[in-house]
């Protein structure tokens, strides 16, 4: 019985460490993007064709479910990369920062749609080459 409790404690401690490690992914990529996308949909439509079709078929909450599935994939990669050498752990740090950066960009883009009714991507597309 002692061994089972110790194992459960280790799992909970590992999960708490993981959640702390990805707190900015959760803040920006998951909740920030979901909430701003949900609000921005009133001003236009989702530009991502896959997400547009999923949300049209199953509703906007399906977008949050996809984000949570993504977190499961991130956790799986976290477990694999953290068990490897320092080089692989460095890859985890780079991956984490990249996902956070994407989340910040998505929130910024959605806020532009909400307040300026124009996305950053639309501005980029309108620049003549």
C-alpha positions in Angstrom: 0.0 0.0 0.0 2.9 2.3 0.8 4.4 1.8 -2.6 1.1 2.7 -4.3 0.7 5.9 -2.4 4.3 6.8 -3.2 3.7 6.2 -6.9 0.5 8.3 -6.9 2.4 11.1 -5.1 5.2 10.9 -7.8 2.6 11.1 -10.6 0.9 14.1 -8.9 4.2 15.9 -8.3 5.2 15.2 -11.9 1.9 16.6 -13.2 2.1 19.7 -11.0 5.6 20.3 -12.3 4.4 19.9 -15.9 1.5 22.2 -15.4 3.8 24.8 -13.9 6.2 24.4 -16.7 3.5 25.0 -19.4 1.6 27.7 -17.5 2.2 30.2 -20.3 1.2 27.7 -23.0 -2.1 27.3 -21.1 -2.5 31.0 -20.6 -1.8 32.2 -24.2 -2.1 29.2 -26.5 -5.1 27.5 -24.9 -7.2 30.0 -23.0 -6.0 33.3 -24.5 -6.5 32.0 -28.1 -9.8 30.3 -27.3 -11.3 33.3 -25.5 -10.2 35.8 -28.1 -11.1 33.6 -31.0 -14.6 33.1 -29.5 -15.0 36.8 -29.2 -13.5 37.6 -32.6 -15.9 35.3 -34.4 -18.5 37.9 -34.0 -16.4 40.2 -36.3 -15.6 37.7 -39.0 -14.8 34.0 -39.5 -12.0 31.6 -38.6 -9.4 31.8 -41.3 -8.1 28.3 -40.6 -10.1 26.1 -42.9 -9.8 23.0 -40.7 -10.9 24.8 -37.5 -13.6 26.6 -39.4 -15.2 23.3 -40.5 -14.8 21.7 -37.1 -16.4 24.7 -35.3 -19.2 24.8 -37.9 -19.9 21.1 -37.4 -19.5 20.8 -33.6 -19.6 24.4 -32.2 -16.9 26.7 -30.8 -16.3 24.5 -27.8 -14.8 21.9 -30.0 -12.0 24.3 -30.5 -11.2 24.1 -26.8 -11.4 20.4 -26.9 -8.8 20.4 -29.8 -6.6 22.6 -27.6 -6.8 20.1 -24.7 -6.0 17.3 -27.1 -3.0 19.3 -28.2 -1.9 19.6 -24.5 -2.0 15.8 -24.2 0.4 15.6 -27.2 2.6 18.3 -25.6 2.6 16.2 -22.3 3.7 13.1 -24.2 6.5 15.0 -25.9 7.5 16.5 -22.6 7.8 13.1 -21.0 9.9 11.8 -23.8 12.2 14.8 -24.1 12.7 15.2 -20.4 14.0 11.6 -20.0 16.7 12.1 -22.6 20.0 13.9 -22.6 20.5 17.6 -22.1 20.3 18.2 -25.8 16.8 16.8 -25.9 15.8 18.7 -22.8 17.0 21.8 -24.7 14.6 20.8 -27.5 11.8 20.8 -25.0 12.6 24.4 -23.9 12.8 25.6 -27.5 9.5 23.8 -28.3 7.8 25.3 -25.2 8.9 28.8 -26.1 7.8 28.4 -29.7 4.3 27.3 -28.6 4.1 30.2 -26.2 5.2 32.6 -29.0 2.5 31.2 -31.3 -0.1 31.7 -28.6 0.9 35.3 -28.0 0.8 35.9 -31.8 -2.7 34.3 -32.0 -4.0 36.4 -29.1 -2.5 39.6 -30.6 -4.1 38.8 -34.0 -7.5 38.1 -32.5 -7.3 41.3 -30.5 -6.6 43.2 -33.7 -9.7 41.6 -35.2 -11.8 42.6 -32.2 -10.6 46.2 -31.8 -9.5 47.1 -35.4 -11.7 44.7 -37.3 -8.6 43.7 -39.3 -6.2 40.9 -38.6 -2.4 41.1 -38.8 -2.5 38.4 -41.4 -4.8 40.5 -43.6 -2.4 43.4 -43.3 0.5 41.2 -44.4 -1.5 39.9 -47.3 -2.3 43.4 -48.5 1.3 44.5 -48.7 2.3 44.5 -52.4 5.5 42.5 -53.2 
